[in-house]
């Protein structure tokens, strides 16, 4: 008698486990078919700011009163000539008139990144717009075009006067930034 009750208990446990598995699997299939999947987790946006390199101060030595032969000061190297900016902005879709100041009510703000500034074999560039100091506005991923520069635009007609920034990011690294102002 005890043996048959034990067997019944084991059978009931097996039936409950199998039912649970079917219910779980069925709900997963139902969600996959109807598209009612759980919401995807949202990524925490971290402002992308290109930090200037920090230079440690070099200690200065005091000269002694005894003269030393030969040149005592080495000339400072001349700065290398600055080329065109890696990232620039225009108010139109031809990259021919870069600017850093636009009128409020600007329909579109085009952020351009020079293809020569991108790492080799770049397949995607993320363009992000911020209101200064670090208020995220919009982000868009583009594929580099075959021309001299690649661009993405942002509808800027509702933005108030102020300072803004556009960043170009490849593989989590800022390639360049361009700041611009909207004025009355």
Buried (B, 14 or more C-beta within 10 A) or exposed (E): EEEEEEEEEEEEEEEEEEEEEEEEEEEEEEEEEEEEEEEEEEEEEEEBEEEEEEEEEEEEEEEEEEEEEEEEEEEEEEEEEEEEBBBBBBBEEEBEEBEEEBEBEBEEBBBBBBBEBBEEEBEEBBBBBBBEEEEEBBBEEBEBEEEEBBBBBBEBEEBEEEEBBBBBBBEEEBBBBBEBBBEE
